[in-house]
Each structure stands twice: as structure tokens, then as C-alpha cells.
Amino acid sequence: MEATTRQFTGNARQALKNDNLRAALDKLSHGFPYKRLEAAARLPEFEALRDQSRDIKAHVLENLDFYLQQFESKVIEQGGQVHWAKDAAEARDIILAICQEAGAETVTKSKSMIGEEIAINGHLEANGVRPVETDLGEYIIQLRKEPPSHLIAPAIHLSMDQVADTFKDKHREFAADRPLDQPRELLEEARTMLRREFLAADVGLTGANLLIAETGSIALVTNEGNADLTLTLPNTHIAIASIEKAVPTLEDATTILRVLARSATGQELSVYTTFVSGPKRPDDMDGPENFHVVLLDNGRTQMLGSEFHDMLRCIRCGACLNSCPVYGAIGGHAYGWVYSGPMGSVLMPGILGLEQTGDLPNASTLCGTCESVCPMRIPLPAMLRRWREQQHARRLTSTKSRMMLKLWAMLARRPGLYRAVMGLGVGFMRALAGGRGSLKSLPFAGGWTAVRDLPAPEGKTFTALWKERRK
């Protein structure tokens, strides 16, 4: 996927004009966040589980080399192979080589953000291997040649009518006048198309929600069962995961799983939670003959021990996206790459570089809701501020913004002058409002007043009230 993060401002403007997108995002904001609250309320120990999950991941990050080596040795012990990839290009080449060794023509894939991060689909296609997405949302956007717009709901930006139109355009073997106005009809048609792909696939490619060091197992979480068909039917299974997905024990994995689904979709547990430990054994009735795990770095080790170390606790639940007012207004595609919302605005500068993603840390109100719902208690607002500080220090911001900050700093260091200037500003705004109570336009605030009125100041300033009350 080609990054368009530099065009964030233009992407966001286009998203705000998209009525279908606005309607879809409105449904999102009234869905997952409320289900999360209900699920948490039903579990008295939910907050304690968040603390435990945070501590597990914090411990792993402090000892990541040990747990990754333990995981590798256990995978090998069970007959699997582990491959280490320093970046996306190396991961793509490893996966292609495995597919070529297997003589693969078709690869079925379950949903994987790491697969999107390394752009594996395009690489396979360019080398004569056909990838087929099997998650329903991913399958839909693959047909439309679009990237995912959400961590857990990749087609959340589409209406049911748009999906129906896509199926009628791409599934030409069905009757043109068939009804596709019910979710069940869309689901059954997709199932019919995908069943043949599952049976024909030479290689199955999955992600991994967790890497369990003590057993060499991977944990996979889905609601459709497509990952299970992807990994059991082909002769070769490849799992790809970033290195921070490691956890020490099965007990630790189950602790994290108890907060994952509740935070993501408000479920007690995902419909399918699968633990995979190596290739098929002699007495197994099914399963792959070959099992490979590709471990991707791609900038993670540079984040270890840095100001953004805590971002590596992320378990990709999407709770921060679901609660973010900025994501809720513009959706995922505006961010311009694989990840979006608050977690993407912190993670992408670490992977792609701040020069390419400078707008993203500023695409936040810093309201703190993302941190309040994060099951891993990641301090997302603080890290967004740190990226902003780095951006300013490296002079990656505009001359105008740096001048405005210098002016603000000059005023803030001179309380008397600050109060005088603020008093003039308040008086000017009151005069401009003319007793109407709000301002329809204001110099230097067009970004705000273009879409909403700005309340006019009323009464005394905060500093004046503070002074009075202290007396």
C-alpha cells in the first residue's frame, strides 16, 4: 500500500465531503463504544485485567529478546520454522520464497494488519501468485481495490448498497437481477465464492494476535472462522507477526484475550479463538505439513526504550479509533496508510518517519478518550505531544506556526502583557459578535468558523475570576 500520509489535510477534506462515509462513521460511533461499556460493566474485574495486561506487555518489552528466542526454540522443537525480517521488503521476499518452494498459485489470507504493512498482496501478484482475502470485510475491499479503513472492521466505510453493487460487478456468474438487499444474501454469496478458494489454496497466510513463548504457539482471533480454514486446508501455513506480539505464557495470553474482544467489539470473547502449535502431527486428521512464522521488526526495535516504547503494548483492538472524534469525522483512509486513529498517529511516524507523517500527530484534540478506553493503558495523548515537540524541534512545522508559537511564548512569559492582549482580544470578539452571542467568522479561525459558529466571550476572563476568588 502506497502511503499518502503527506496528503493528510487534502485526504481529510475529501472525507468530510463524503456523505456515505459520514453515515457509516455515525453508525460506528453509536455501536462499538457502547458495546464496550456494556461488556466492561458485566465484568467486575475488567479494570484489574487492564492493569494485568499492561504489566504483562511491559514485562515482555523489557525482556523481548529472551521471549522471542524462547518462542523460536519452541516453534522449531515442534517442527516449524521461524524467519526474521528486519523490514517490509525482507518479509515480502521470505513469504514469496516459501510460496515458490510450495509451488503455490493461490494463497488464501486471513485479516492481518502486518500483511497490509508489508504490502504482501501486490508483491505476490507481481510474482505470479494470486492472494485471496477471506475475511468478509477484507474480501470486499480487495474486490474494490481499496485499503482497509479500520483495524477490526476494514469495510466500515461502505454502505450495504455499495457492497451489493460491488458483488454484482465482480461476481458475473450469478444472475444479474438477483436480490442483494439483505445482509444474509451478501454473506451467502461471499461464502459461495470463498469456499472454492479455501479448497484450492496451496498456501495459507495468517497474522497472529499473540506469540506464546512457553509453547511456541500463535493465537488467532476471528469472528468468521476464516483463519481456521486458511491455516488447516493448505499444505503450508505461514503466520506473520511483528515482534512485540510475544507473551510469556498461555495464562498471560488468556488474560489479554479477556480484554481484547471486550475492548474491540464488546464481545465476551471472539467467536473463534484458535491456538496453533506447529505443523500437522502424524496422528492429526488435518492441518498443514509445513508451518512457518515470519517475525517482523520494521522499526519496532528503534521504538524500544524510546519515548514511544509504550506504543508497543498495542494489541490492535481498535478501541481508540472507535472513540476518537477525529477518526469519527474522517475515517481511516484519510490517514493515508495502514494504521489510523490515535494509535496510527503515534505508530506511523515511528515506521515511516516524521517527515512523511508530520500532520498525523496534530490530527488529535488531545481529549484523552483514547487513553481512557485503551485496554493496555497506552498514554497516547502524551506520545502525540512528544511527536509534536520533535516536529517543532526539527523545524518540520511551517514558518507561520513557529512564529505563532514564539509569539505565544513571549506573551506567556509576561503575565501583565498577556492579560492586556487577552483583554483586547476578548473585547474585539464581543464587538464583532454585536450582541448575537456567537461569531460566524473570525480572523485566523476560519478552520473553526467555516463549519460551526464560535460562541462569543461572556463575563470576565478566567484570570480575572481567579483573582477575585483568591481574594
NORDA-V620670 format. One record per residue. PHI is phi in whole degrees, -180 to 180 (none if undefined). PSI is psi in degrees with one decimal (NA if undefined). BURIAL is 1 if it has 9 or more other ideal C-beta (glycine too) atoms within 8 Angstrom, else 0. Layout:
PHI,PSI,BURIAL + PHI,PSI,BURIAL
This chain:
none,123.1,0 + -76,128.5,0 + -75,133.2,1 + -120,31.4,1 + -63,-28.1,1 + -65,-24.4,1 + -97,25.4,0 + -54,-46.4,1 + -60,-45.8,0 + -66,-39.7,0 + -60,-43.0,1 + -66,-40.6,1 + -62,-42.0,0 + -65,-39.9,1 + -62,-38.7,1 + -67,-20.3,1 + -90,-5.1,0 + -91,103.8,0 + -66,-38.8,0 + -61,-41.5,1 + -65,-43.4,1 + -61,-40.5,1 + -66,-41.6,1 + -65,-42.0,1 + -69,-30.4,1 + -63,-39.4,0 + -66,-38.0,0 + -61,-45.6,1 + -66,-20.0,1 + -103,8.7,0 + -111,-87.2,1 + -54,-44.0,1 + -60,-39.9,1 + -72,-36.6,1 + -66,-36.1,1 + -62,-46.0,1 + -59,-42.4,1 + -66,-42.2,1 + -65,-40.9,1 + -65,-38.4,1 + -66,-28.2,0 + -79,-8.0,0 + -122,98.5,1 + -56,-31.6,0 + -92,17.0,0 + -59,-46.7,1 + -66,-36.2,0 + -66,-36.8,0 + -66,-35.5,1 + -62,-43.3,1 + -64,-43.4,1 + -64,-42.5,1 + -64,-43.2,1 + -58,-45.2,1 + -68,-36.2,0 + -61,-49.2,1 + -68,-36.0,1 + -63,-42.2,1 + -63,-43.5,1 + -61,-44.5,1 + -64,-30.4,1 + -75,-18.5,0 + -132,35.7,0 + -62,-39.9,1 + -60,-42.5,0 + -62,-47.9,0 + -72,-32.0,1 + -69,-39.6,1 + -66,-39.4,0 + -65,-43.1,1 + -60,-45.9,1 + -60,-46.3,1 + -63,-36.4,1 + -72,-37.7,1 + -62,-46.5,1 + -63,-40.2,1 + -59,-31.0,0 + -94,6.5,1 + 98,6.7,0 + -97,177.8,1 + -128,144.6,1 + -118,133.9,1 + -122,137.8,1 + -107,127.9,0 + -123,122.8,1 + -77,-26.9,0 + -150,-178.9,1 + -64,-41.7,1 + -61,-42.5,0 + -67,-39.5,1 + -64,-42.7,1 + -60,-43.9,1 + -67,-37.8,0 + -63,-47.4,1 + -65,-43.2,1 + -62,-41.9,1 + -62,-40.6,0 + -64,-43.6,1 + -63,-41.4,1 + -67,-38.5,1 + -63,-33.7,0 + -82,-3.7,1 + 66,34.4,0 + -76,135.4,1 + -107,-31.4,0 + -130,134.9,1 + -122,121.2,1 + -87,144.7,1 + -131,136.5,1 + -96,164.2,1 + -59,130.6,1 + -151,117.7,1 + -68,-28.3,1 + -69,-36.4,1 + -59,-39.2,1 + -68,-39.6,1 + -61,-37.9,1 + -94,0.2,1 + 55,50.3,1 + -71,-32.7,1 + -59,-50.1,1 + -62,-36.9,0 + -67,-42.4,1 + -65,-46.2,1 + -60,-40.3,1 + -66,-17.5,0 + -114,22.9,0 + 82,15.7,0 + -114,129.4,1 + -95,113.5,0 + -87,141.3,1 + -128,115.9,1 + -73,135.5,1 + -113,-16.4,1 + -65,136.3,1 + -58,-47.3,1 + -62,-44.1,1 + -66,-36.9,1 + -62,-42.6,1 + -62,-47.8,1 + -74,-25.1,1 + -65,-41.7,1 + -60,-36.1,1 + -87,-4.3,0 + 58,46.6,0 + -121,153.1,0 + -80,163.6,0 + -67,151.6,1 + -112,1.7,1 + -156,149.5,1 + -61,-42.4,1 + -114,-11.2,1 + -132,77.3,1 + -63,-22.4,1 + -110,26.0,1 + -63,-20.5,1 + -80,-5.8,1 + -104,146.6,1 + -88,165.6,0 + -64,-35.1,1 + -64,-38.5,0 + -66,-38.5,1 + -65,-43.5,1 + -60,-43.1,1 + -63,-38.5,0 + -65,-44.5,1 + -63,-41.9,1 + -67,-30.6,1 + -76,-37.1,0 + -97,-28.6,0 + -98,74.8,1 + -75,-14.2,0 + -75,-12.0,0 + -94,161.3,0 + -60,135.6,0 + -64,-29.2,0 + -97,16.8,0 + -66,146.4,0 + -78,132.4,0 + -138,46.4,1 + -108,10.6,0 + -127,143.0,0 + -54,-38.5,0 + -62,-38.5,0 + -66,-40.4,1 + -65,-42.4,1 + -63,-45.3,1 + -66,-36.1,0 + -67,-42.8,1 + -63,-40.3,1 + -62,-41.2,0 + -61,-43.2,0 + -68,-39.1,1 + -80,-26.5,1 + -58,-43.2,0 + -66,-31.3,0 + -71,-40.8,1 + -57,-44.2,1 + -73,-27.1,0 + -93,-12.5,0 + -65,141.6,1 + -94,-29.4,1 + -138,141.3,1 + -111,130.1,1 + -118,121.4,1 + -125,167.1,1 + -89,-158.6,1 + -157,122.1,1 + -73,-34.0,1 + -146,148.9,1 + -115,116.3,1 + -98,111.1,1 + -66,-39.9,1 + -70,-21.7,0 + -120,-11.7,1 + 70,24.7,1 + -97,157.8,1 + -114,148.0,1 + -109,133.9,1 + -124,134.6,1 + -124,119.1,1 + -143,166.8,1 + -111,0.8,0 + -119,-13.5,1 + 79,2.9,0 + -67,-31.3,1 + -65,-36.7,1 + -66,-41.7,1 + -69,-35.1,1 + -65,-37.6,1 + -92,-22.1,1 + -95,-30.1,1 + -81,-43.9,1 + -71,164.9,1 + -77,-21.7,0 + -128,131.6,1 + -116,126.2,1 + -115,125.6,1 + -111,131.9,1 + -120,134.9,1 + -151,151.1,1 + -81,155.4,1 + -65,-23.9,1 + -78,0.7,1 + -77,-2.5,1 + -68,144.7,1 + -136,154.4,1 + -68,-50.8,1 + -133,168.6,1 + -63,-37.1,1 + -63,-40.8,0 + -63,-39.8,1 + -62,-43.1,1 + -68,-31.2,0 + -62,-47.3,1 + -67,-37.7,1 + -64,-27.2,1 + -69,-25.0,1 + -99,-18.8,1 + -64,-59.5,1 + -66,-38.9,1 + -62,-38.3,1 + -75,-30.8,1 + -82,-59.3,1 + -123,-1.7,1 + 81,13.9,1 + -87,153.5,1 + -66,-41.3,0 + -157,146.0,0 + -61,155.8,1 + -60,-41.6,0 + -121,121.3,1 + -125,112.1,1 + -121,133.7,1 + -109,125.2,1 + -115,125.4,1 + -127,85.7,0 + 80,-174.6,1 + -80,-179.9,1 + -60,135.4,0 + -88,163.4,0 + -56,-33.9,0 + -93,-2.2,0 + -74,142.8,0 + -79,-27.1,0 + -150,177.0,0 + 123,165.6,1 + -77,148.8,1 + -77,-27.6,0 + -125,134.3,1 + -129,121.2,1 + -124,140.4,1 + -121,125.7,1 + -106,118.6,1 + -102,120.0,1 + -104,132.4,1 + -91,-73.7,1 + 52,51.1,1 + 96,-7.6,1 + -67,-41.9,1 + -65,-27.3,0 + -69,-27.8,0 + -79,-26.4,1 + -58,129.2,1 + 76,0.4,0 + -93,-174.8,0 + -64,-16.9,0 + -111,18.7,1 + -54,-44.1,1 + -66,-20.0,1 + -62,-24.9,1 + -74,-2.3,1 + -79,-12.2,1 + -58,135.2,1 + -112,14.7,1 + 59,42.7,1 + -82,-25.3,1 + 86,4.8,1 + -61,-37.5,1 + -68,-34.7,1 + -65,-44.4,1 + -63,-27.0,1 + -103,-5.5,1 + -82,124.4,1 + -66,-28.5,0 + -73,-49.0,1 + -59,-40.6,1 + -64,-19.1,0 + -94,-31.7,0 + -122,-11.6,1 + 75,-176.7,1 + -83,-32.8,1 + -64,-28.6,1 + -62,-27.8,1 + -70,-22.2,1 + 90,4.4,1 + -155,-159.2,1 + -65,-45.1,1 + -102,158.5,1 + -149,-178.5,1 + 66,-165.9,1 + -59,-43.9,1 + -65,-37.4,1 + -68,-35.8,1 + -70,-21.2,1 + -91,-42.6,1 + -75,-41.7,1 + -64,-38.6,1 + -60,-31.2,1 + -72,-26.4,1 + -95,-47.2,1 + -93,-19.2,1 + 101,143.9,0 + -68,-28.7,1 + -61,-32.6,0 + -92,-17.0,1 + -126,21.7,1 + -59,-28.7,1 + -72,-26.2,1 + -65,-45.7,1 + -61,-20.2,1 + -89,-7.7,0 + -87,58.2,1 + -155,142.8,1 + -85,-8.2,0 + 57,34.0,0 + -72,-20.9,0 + 89,-1.5,0 + -63,-36.4,1 + -59,-43.9,1 + -67,-36.2,1 + -68,-26.1,0 + -102,-10.0,1 + -66,123.3,1 + -66,-20.8,1 + -99,6.0,1 + 52,44.1,1 + -75,128.4,1 + -77,69.2,0 + -60,-46.9,1 + -59,-39.6,1 + -63,-39.4,0 + -74,-32.0,1 + -63,-40.3,1 + -65,-36.7,1 + -65,-39.2,1 + -64,-38.7,1 + -63,-40.2,1 + -63,-42.9,0 + -65,-40.2,1 + -60,-44.1,1 + -68,-43.7,1 + -64,-32.5,0 + -92,8.8,0 + 56,41.6,0 + -94,-5.2,0 + -88,168.6,0 + -72,156.3,0 + -59,-39.8,0 + -60,-47.6,0 + -66,-37.5,0 + -66,-38.5,1 + -65,-39.9,0 + -66,-39.0,0 + -67,-38.3,1 + -63,-40.6,0 + -63,-44.2,0 + -62,-44.4,0 + -63,-39.1,0 + -62,-42.1,0 + -68,-42.5,1 + -64,-27.7,0 + -83,-5.0,0 + -128,84.8,0 + -54,-41.3,0 + -63,-47.1,0 + -65,-38.9,0 + -58,-49.3,1 + -64,-37.0,1 + -66,-45.7,0 + -66,-42.1,1 + -64,-37.1,1 + -62,-42.6,1 + -64,-40.5,0 + -64,-42.5,0 + -64,-43.2,1 + -63,-40.6,0 + -62,-42.8,0 + -68,-38.0,1 + -64,-42.5,1 + -65,-40.1,0 + -66,-35.2,1 + -70,-29.2,1 + 61,34.3,0 + 82,4.3,0 + -80,-16.0,0 + 89,-10.7,0 + -153,161.1,1 + -115,125.0,1 + -85,-18.4,0 + -153,153.7,0 + -156,130.7,1 + -55,138.0,0 + 68,7.1,0 + -129,29.6,0 + -63,-30.2,0 + -62,-30.5,0 + -84,-52.5,1 + -76,-10.3,1 + -66,-27.0,0 + -124,-3.4,0 + -159,158.3,0 + -82,149.4,0 + -105,120.3,1 + -57,136.2,0 + -77,147.6,1 + -62,141.9,0 + -131,147.8,0 + 69,-155.3,0 + -89,164.0,0 + -74,164.3,1 + -60,-45.1,0 + -64,-33.9,0 + -68,-43.9,0 + -64,-39.8,1 + -62,-42.9,0 + -64,-42.8,0 + -61,-46.5,0 + -72,-29.8,0 + -67,-31.5,0 + -70,NA,0
